[in-house]
Amino acid sequence: MTDQVKSRILRPLIAVLALADGVLHFALDFILFRGNFFGSPFPPARPPTAAPGRAGPPPGARPLALPLPLNELFLLNFVGEVVLVLLFLFVRDRLGANRWWVNVIMIGYVAVTFVAWWLFGRPNPMGLGYLSKGIEIVLIIVLSVDLWGILRPARIAQRAA
């Protein structure tokens, strides 16, 4: 398969996968938070109290602290994916020899999303958590294949020189 054929297959596939993951996170705002994009999605919670005869949470245990409410993080994930797809489709080729950076940034973005989901407890509402992570794994693989296609000719040229 030639590089041009690979590019014609991989570029749209990367864009579709990234947008699908972003749209899925956007949809979670509607599914979980009824379209409430900004602010706290829930009323303030009362501190948990231990049931009679139970000691409560272990000493020093803290819930995972998020920098923003989850509904806002879902919206930002969607916006981030759209921006990265636009960079990938319209700016990457203008970067010349440094175009591989866009792939690296996208891989990092998706990896951070995956790790955050893992640390948050791997929630899976309606099976959408696993669907999103499956898309992200495939996206990382396809981005890596595309990255390899960008970097390999440069390495071959260096060896030949």
C-alpha positions in Angstrom: 0.0 0.0 0.0 1.4 3.4 -1.0 1.7 6.3 1.4 -0.8 8.2 -0.6 -3.4 5.4 -0.2 -2.7 5.1 3.5 -3.1 8.8 3.9 -6.5 8.7 2.1 -7.7 6.0 4.4 -6.1 7.1 7.7 -6.9 10.8 7.6 -10.7 10.4 7.4 -10.6 7.5 9.8 -8.7 9.6 12.4 -11.1 12.5 11.9 -14.2 10.3 12.2 -12.9 8.4 15.3 -11.9 11.7 17.1 -15.2 13.3 16.3 -17.2 10.2 17.3 -15.4 10.2 20.7 -16.1 14.0 21.2 -19.7 13.6 20.2 -20.1 10.7 22.6 -18.8 12.8 25.5 -21.1 15.7 24.4 -24.0 13.2 24.4 -23.1 12.2 27.9 -23.9 15.8 29.0 -27.5 15.2 27.8 -27.8 11.6 29.0 -26.3 12.2 32.5 -26.9 15.9 33.1 -30.0 16.7 31.0 -28.0 19.2 28.9 -26.7 21.2 31.8 -23.3 22.2 30.4 -22.2 24.8 32.9 -22.0 24.9 36.7 -22.6 22.1 39.1 -25.0 19.6 37.6 -26.4 18.5 41.0 -27.5 20.2 44.1 -24.9 20.4 46.8 -24.5 17.0 48.4 -24.8 16.5 52.2 -21.7 14.9 53.7 -22.1 11.2 54.0 -22.8 9.7 57.4 -21.8 6.3 58.4 -24.5 3.7 59.0 -25.0 2.5 62.6 -22.2 0.0 63.4 -20.1 1.1 60.4 -17.0 3.1 60.7 -17.4 5.0 57.4 -14.7 5.6 54.9 -11.1 4.6 55.7 -9.0 7.3 57.4 -7.4 9.6 54.9 -9.6 8.5 52.0 -10.4 11.3 49.6 -12.7 11.2 46.5 -11.0 12.0 43.2 -10.9 15.8 43.0 -11.8 17.0 39.5 -10.7 20.5 38.3 -14.2 21.2 37.0 -17.7 19.6 37.3 -18.0 16.5 35.1 -20.5 18.0 32.8 -18.1 20.8 32.0 -15.3 18.3 31.4 -17.5 16.4 28.9 -18.2 19.7 27.0 -14.5 20.6 27.0 -13.6 17.1 25.8 -16.0 17.7 22.8 -14.5 21.1 22.1 -11.0 19.8 22.4 -11.6 16.9 20.0 -13.2 19.3 17.4 -10.2 21.7 17.7 -7.7 18.8 17.3 -9.6 17.4 14.3 -9.5 20.9 12.6 -5.8 21.1 13.3 -5.2 17.6 12.0 -7.2 18.3 8.8 -6.3 21.9 7.9 -3.1 22.9 9.7 -0.9 19.7 10.0 0.3 19.6 6.5 1.4 23.2 6.6 3.8 22.4 9.4 6.1 20.5 7.0 8.6 18.3 8.8 7.0 19.1 12.2 3.6 17.8 11.2 4.1 14.8 13.4 3.5 17.0 16.5 -0.2 17.1 15.7 -0.4 13.3 16.0 1.6 13.3 19.2 -0.7 16.0 20.7 -3.8 14.0 19.7 -2.4 10.8 21.1 -1.6 12.6 24.4 -5.0 14.2 24.6 -6.8 10.8 24.1 -4.4 9.1 26.6 -5.1 11.7 29.2 -8.9 11.2 28.7 -8.5 7.5 29.0 -6.3 7.7 32.2 -8.8 10.2 33.8 -11.7 7.8 33.1 -9.6 5.0 34.7 -8.8 7.0 37.8 -12.4 8.2 38.1 -13.5 4.6 38.6 -14.2 3.4 35.0 -17.9 4.4 34.9 -19.9 2.8 32.2 -23.4 4.5 32.0 -25.4 2.6 29.4 -22.3 0.9 28.0 -21.1 4.3 26.7 -17.9 4.4 28.9 -16.6 1.2 27.3 -17.7 2.3 23.8 -15.8 5.6 24.3 -12.7 3.8 25.5 -12.8 1.4 22.6 -13.0 4.3 20.2 -10.0 5.9 22.0 -7.9 2.8 21.9 -8.5 2.4 18.1 -7.8 6.1 17.6 -4.5 5.9 19.4 -3.6 2.9 17.2 -4.5 4.6 14.0 -2.8 7.8 15.0 0.3 5.8 15.8 0.2 4.1 12.4 -0.1 7.5 10.8 2.8 8.8 12.9 4.9 5.9 11.9 4.2 6.7 8.2 5.3 10.3 8.8 8.5 9.5 10.7 9.7 6.4 8.8 10.5 8.1 5.5 12.5 10.8 7.4 14.6 8.1 9.1 15.2 6.3 5.8 16.3 9.5 4.3 18.7 10.2 7.2 20.2 6.7 6.8 20.7 7.1 3.1 22.5 10.4 3.5 
